[in-house]
Structure formats: structure tokens, C-alpha cells
Amino acid sequence: MKLKALFLAATLAAGAMALPAQAADIQTRLIRFGYGLNQDSNQGRAVQVFADEVAKLSGGKMKIRAVGAAALGSDIQMQQALIGGAQEMMVGSTATLVGITPEMALWDTPFLFNSGEEADQVLDGKTGQAIMHKLEDNGLVGLVYWENGFRNLTNSQKPVNGPEDFSGLKLRVMQNNVFLETFQRLGANAVPLPFSELFTALETKTVDGQENPYNTILSSKFYEVQKYLSITNHVYSPWIVTASKKWWDGLSADERDVLLKAAAVSRDFERKDTRAEADKALAQLKADGMQVNTVSPEAVQKMRETIAPVNAQIEKSVGSDLWNAVQAQLKDIRKQS
Ligand code: TK8
């Protein structure tokens, strides 16, 4: 008797292992989880970690069917499928959610974060979570933020050394007004396009360039169609894991718990993995023949000044409370370090 009780206590202490899967209110579920990048990418690896964790925590009952390379649609198409209930889950850029939840535009503020660690604190903190929960008013449930990363510029025409070099460049931007205005102010001919159409647009020279983190430039093979990589670090982009609210509302508390726990595991894995890959990715891009230049601090400062008016527009659309809360939190973080 005693031994049995001890065993039970040990099993419970080990967390959601075999026992809860039977005891808990968990049904057999197939969960379609879409993402935009290739399977062989930081995004693909983290989706796999999430899928494995969901299987483990649910005793194999909840099965993630992961579909990469935008085979279920672009970010925006998948968001609509989630809202309508035709697809259960996805991970994609917060930038493409701005049309649904305007507060997400806060993350598109140029030069907002100085490091990934700063971003973690803000995104996982009060304001980051408050913005994530706003999705629930619009048919989506946000689970966790992942790191997409600091964005850098590539193009097929010339090295970009400062704001003056943007003129004459046709650049693909993510589909929202902040990105559009940012690059217009820099003097580029900015063209909003879904990520899923980007490689072809670069290959056929429909656009000259684009901007994304090193990891993505590598995993999406943009180096095959882009000669120049200019290090600007002009903005930090998060990804966000979301679920269809229609579907989520029908899940049991135990099922939600499995998904939230697995999402937290995937987040921690993804950020570590992405940061470890970033430096290696830059070296690999050089080895693959890209010509890399670092934009000087003076030229970055000029870029900041050129695009500063964008901040006022962001503050207006997200509201001064959220804007000020993030500025105050960043000030705090920077004081401590
Ligand atoms: C992938 C996109 C991508 C983003 C972009 O679906 O669109 O450039 O950086 O990661 O979300």
C-alpha cells in the first residue's frame, strides 16, 4: 500500500507523464499546424519540438500535423483559416497580424530592442502578454512568442552603406503599413508581398531585395538569388504561436494545459537554437558567396533619424499607454544592466 502510494506520488511529481494522459480529460485530436519557412530551419526545428512535447504530454493522444513551407498558405491566409476554424494552429510573424490586432505594430518599431534578451523580457512581460491576449478579441489565441530575429538587408544590386543607398531599390516588405512606411522613408520602392512569394520574386527580379534575419536568408536559400548582405539590424521581429479561438474554446482545460506547456518548451528551445544558429548562418552566407558589409554606426544613426517619424505613427495606432509602458520597461532593463 505504502509503496504504491509512494509510486503514485513520484509519478505525479514527475509532471504530466503517462498517468495524467489517462486520468486527464484529453481526447484524440489531430492538430494542423502550419508555418512559412522550410522544415530545415529554426522555425521547422521548433515546430518539431512542440509536436514531440504535445505527443509526450498527452500520452500520444494529441497529434500535431506540422506543415511547413507555407503549404497551408501564407501567414495571412493561415490566420484567416484559424479565425474561421478551418485550421487549428500556426506560427508566423507578428507583423502580419497588425491588420487584425493593431497593437502588434509595437513590435515593428525600428531599433526598439538592443538585444534578444531585452526582447524576451518585454515580450514575456506584462505588456507583451497584454498585446498577445488582445488577439482573443479577434478570433485567435496567442500562446508564446518565438524569436525570428534582427533583420538585415539583402539585394542583388549594390552594397547598402547608409540611407542614401536605398533609393532606386525595389524592396519586398512584410504586409503592414509600418514596414511600408519605414522603407518608403528610406527612399526605397517598397513592395508588400507574402513571404511565400518572396523567393520567386527575387529570382525573377520582380524585386531587388528584402530583409530578414541571417537564419532565414540561409534556410530560404536567398543567397542563391541575392549578392549583397548589408548588416543593419534595423528591427527585431518576433514570431508568435497562435491557435484558432473557435477550436481552442472547445478544448478541455487539460488539453489547453498540454498545449501551453509544450509551447513554453518550444519557446525556450527556439530562442536558444535561433541565437546559436545566427552567427554560424552569417559565416555560411559569406562562404556561399554573399558580399557582406556592416553599416557604420554613423550611417545607422542617420537611418534612425530618417525613419523616426514612423514611431509617432506607431504610438498613435497602439495607444500611448502601451507605447509608454514598453519605453519605461526598456529604460528599467537598461538601468539594471
Ligand atoms: C514566414 C514569415 C517570415 C517573415 C517575413 O512565414 O515575412 O519576412 O520574417 O518569417 O513570417
Boltz pocket constraint, residues with backbone or C-beta under 6 A from the ligand:
constraints:
  - pocket:
      binder: B
      contacts: [[A, 35], [A, 36], [A, 37], [A, 75], [A, 91], [A, 92], [A, 93], [A, 148], [A, 174], [A, 193], [A, 194], [A, 195], [A, 196], [A, 211], [A, 212], [A, 216], [A, 237]]
      max_distance: 6.0
